[in-house]
């Protein structure tokens, strides 16, 4: 339980950023060489003055990081981020489904606060009492206000056995917990039966291997004569774009899943892999925590007429972030474009409106009952009518 005093509890990690699977070239941060006698840039002049004259010594690495973060702030883009070398290595571990930290995903809310989006079940953070919706106040003694998501997340991550103190605000209460970081088990996917003939596939993040797992589950479903599948994307903050495309491919026989355009280039269309199942009735569960790669899957299946979406409007993150590693092992993650659904819709700031509405905050039972009703209707109608 959370308390107003430090707690000795074990914990696991955090992350909430979305990347895509295309390879990114390594670029150099240093300025191009200047001919002898040319004037120094303002950045060079400022670095020299600070290094030689500031009352408090600052290392070159600190100055470089500050300069990069300053340039990112000029973009006025909450999704762009800078990662120090160790942080970028941990970020890549998160996308692979293996990492250490405190067991939560965080996201920048519309009011600018950093909030807990999801808490991994059975994690030490879960046992400590952290809840979705909790507002982060400080992490490791550093106030969260004014800091990037990536910077805060880097304080939550760390080596197994180390501790981090987190202050949160829940309604009018301010609570403190001392979390001991630990390895986080990969449980981004799970299968369960909603009824004897309806299977639920739960995806909590699009990390590596998720698409392959979904395709295998759907292939097995074909041999079991199921009446339907419920694809549960509630609270899924996204992940890797290629895993999202492969997941949608499990239910599509080719054709577009998503497109995006980068500055100065023509739009790129990503098609389904082909040979997916197009017959088994499908319902997709979504809510306000369904974001980015998860929204891509939901929107593609909706636009293609392959699934009925059930729940509440999704988050509305329709931008593409591309990680690019710098020469010292650090990395920039920049917004380089925006997604469009197969029907040409932009999701950015809009989200996906479900076909069947269920009020936000409804219990799991309401979702399952409505999903079974919708799937029963789809099954009853299959093959009984047609349009010409």
N, C-alpha and C positions, 0 to 999 in steps of 0.2 A: 504494500500500500504506500501511497505517497504521504509524506508528512512535512512538517515545517522544519524538521531537522534532517541531517544527512542520513541516508540509509545504506547499509552494507548489502548490496544485492548484485547478483550477476546480471550481465546484460549483453546485448548483441548489436547491430549497426544501423546504417541509414543511408539513403540516397534518394534523389528525386529528379534526376536529370535524364533527358532523352537524347540518344545519339542515333546515327544510322550506320548501316553496315558497310558502306562504301569506304575504301581505303583513302586515307588522307596523306598527302605528301608532307614531308618535313620541310619547314621553312625556317629561315634565320631571322632572329629578332634584331641583330645588330644593324646599324645604319650602313649604307654603302660607303665604300672608301671615297675620300675626297682628294682632289688634287692638292698638292702643297700650296699653302697660302690662301686657301678658300676659307670663308668664315664658318665658324662652328654653328651648329644648330642651337636653338634655344634649349632643347633637352640636354645637349652636351654641356652648355654653359651652366644650366641649373644643377646638373649632377656634380660638376666640379665645385661650384660655390657651396653646395650643401655638404659635400664630402670634406671640404677644407675649412669651412667657417662655422658650421652649425655647432651650437653649444653641446648637443648630444651626438656622439659619433654614430653614424649610420653606415652599414656595410653596402657595398656595391650591389649585392643581391637584393637587399631590402629596397634600395632605390629603384632597381629594375622592376621589381614586383609592383611597387607603388606607381611607377610610370605606366606599366601595362594596365593596371586596374583603373588608373585615371583615364586612359584612352578608351577603355571599355565603358566607363561611365558616360562618355560623350555620345555613345550610341543610344542611351536611354532605352536599353533593352534588358528586361529582367531575366531573359533566358541566356544571354551571353555570359561566359564565365572564364576565369583564369584558374588553372590548377598548378600548384607547385609540383615538382617531380614526384615526390612521395604520394601526394594527393591524387595525381593522375594515375599512378600505378594502382592505387586503391579503387579509383573510379572504374578502371578496366576490370578489376576483380568483381566489383558489384555487378557489372553487365554480364559477367560469366556465371553469376549466381553463387559465388564463393567470396566471403568477405568477413571482416570483423568490425565490431562497433556496438551499437546499442539497440538494434532491432526495430527502428522506426523509419518511415519515409516522411519527409517534410516537403512543404510546398509554399511558395509565396502566394498569399491570399490577395484578393482585390483591394483590400485596405492597406496593403503593404506589409502586414505582419507575416511572420513565418509560423505556420501551423503544422501540427502533426496530421498527416493525411491518413496513414494506416499504421497500425502496430502489429508486428508479426506475431501470430498466435503462438503461445507457449514460450515466447522469448522472455528473457529476464526483464526487458522493458514492459512486457505484458504483465508479468508477475508483480512488477513495481507499481502498476496501476496507471501507467500512461495511457491516454485515450485519444482517439481521433478528435480533432478540434482543439486540443490543447495548444495554447500559444506559447512559443519559446520566448523567454525573456532574456536569459543569458546561458551561455554554454562555456564551461571551463573558465569561469570568472570573467568572460568577455560579453558585454551587452550585445544583443543580436541586432538592434536597430542600426540601420545604415550599412549593414554588411551583406554581401552576396550570399545566395544559397550555398554555393560551392564552398565559400569560406567557413560558414557555419557547419556544414556537413563535415569538413575536414577536421574540425574539433571534436565531432562526435565519433569519428572513426579513430582507430588506433590499434596498437598491438594487444594481443590477448593478455588479460590479467591486469592491464592498466585501468585506471578509474577516471571518470569525468563527472563533474557536478553539473546538473542541469536545473535551471529554474524555469517553471512554467506558470502561466496564468490560466486558470479555469474559472470562467465567469468572473466572480469578484475575489476569488481566492488566489493567492500566490503560493506555490508549493515548491519544495526543493527535494531532489533525489540525487544520490551519489551512485552512479552506475559503474559496474565493473565490465569492461568490454570483453567479448568472447566471440568465438567463431560462430557464424550464423549458418544454420543448415539450409540447404536449397529446397524450399517448398513452394516454389512459384506456381506449381501446377498440382492439381489433385482431381481425382475422379470419384464420384459417388452416385448412388442411385436415388433419384427423387421418387420414383415408383418402380415396380418390377419391370417396366418396359421403357422408362425414360431415364437417361443418364445425364448427369450434370458434370460439365468440365469447367473447373475453376482455374482462372489465370490471374495471378496477383501482380505479375510484371513480365514484360517480354524480354527475358534474358536468353542467353544462348541455349539452344536446344528445345525451346518451347514449341516452335513450329513443328519440328519433327515429332515431338510427343503428341501433339494434337492430331496430326495426320495418322499416326499409328492408332490412336484411340478411335478415330472415325473409321479406319479400315476394319478394326475389330467389331465396331458397332454394326457394320454391314452383315457380318456373319451371325449376329445375334437377333436379327429381326426386331430391333427396337422400334418403338412408336415415335421416338423423337430424341433430340439432344438439346439440352439447355447449356449455352455457352455463357458463363458468368464472368463479366468484365467489370463488375462493380468495384470501385475503389482502386482500379488498376491505373497507375500513373503513366504507363507507357514503357518504353525501352527501345529495343533495336528494331529499326524499320524492316530489315530483311526477315526477322522473326514474325513480325506482324503480317507481312505479305505471305509467308509460308502458312501461317495460321488460316488466313482467309482462303488460301489455295485448297485447304482441306475440304472446302464446301463449294468450290467453283471449278468449272472445266475450262480454264483459260480465261482470257479477257482481262480488262483493266482492274486493278485494285486501287491504285492511287497514282497521282502525278504531282510533280513539283518542278518549279523553275528556279534556277539560280541566276543571279545578276549577269546579264550579257549572254545568256544561253537560252536555247529553245527548251520548252518543257520536256521533261523526261517522264515517260509513262512506265510504271512497273506493273507487269501483267502477272496473273496467277500462274502457277507452275503447270497447271493442266492435270487432268485425270482425277480431279476431286470428286467427292460425292455430291450430286445435285438433287438427290431424291429424298433423303431422310429429312423429315420436318425439323425445323431449327428455330429456336427462340434465343435471342441474345439479351442478357440482363445488363442494364447500364444505369449509372447515376451521376451525380455531380462530381464524383471522384474519378470517373472514367475519362482518361485524358490521352492526348497525343497518339502513340501507336495503337492504343486500345480504341480510340475514336476512329482511327483509320479502318480498323477491322470492322467495327460496327457500321460505319457509314458505307463501306464497300458492300457489305452483305445486304444492307438496306437498299442502296441504289440499284443493285443488281437483282432485286426482288427475291433474294435467296433466304432471307430470315425476317421474322417479326421482332422488332425491338421493343422491349418492355422495361419500364422504369421511369426515370426522370431525365431532364436535359443534361447532357454531358458537359464537361468542364470548358471546352472551347480552346484548346491549344493546337493551333494548326500550323505551327512554324517548324522549319527544319533546322536542327542544330548539327553542325559538323565539327568534330574534334580534330585539331591540327597540332601535332607535336612540334615544339620548338627545339632549338639546338641543345639546350641544357637539360632536356627531359621533361620540362614543364609543357603545358599545353593551353591552347585557347579553344573554347567551344563557342562558335559564333553562329548566330542565326543567319542562314544563307539563302533562305527561300521560304515559301509557304505551300502547304499541301492543297490539292484539289481532289475531291472525291470523283468516282467514275462519272457522275452526273454534272461535274464541273462546280460543285459547291465548295466554298471556302469554309473551314471550320473555325478559323481564328476569331476568338471573341464571340462566337456564335454557338458552337457545339452542335450536337446532334439531337434532334427532337425525336423521342421514341414514338412508335406507332400506337402503343398502348400505355397510357400514363398510370403510374403508381406513385402516390405522394412520397416525397423524400422523407426518410426516417421510418418508413414502414418496416415491419419486422420481416425476417426471412420467410416466415410462414405465408405472408401475403404474396411475396414474390413467387414462391413455389406453387401455391394454389393457382395463381393466375397463369403461370407458365404451363401447368398441366392442362388448364382449360383451353388455352390457345392452341397447344399442340394437339389436343383432342379434336378441336375444330379443324385444324389443318389436315389431320389424318383422315377424318370423316369425309372431307371434301376431295381428297386426292383421287384423281381419275374419274370423278363423278360428273364433271362438267368441262366445258371447253369453249373457247371463243374462236371464231373464224373470220 
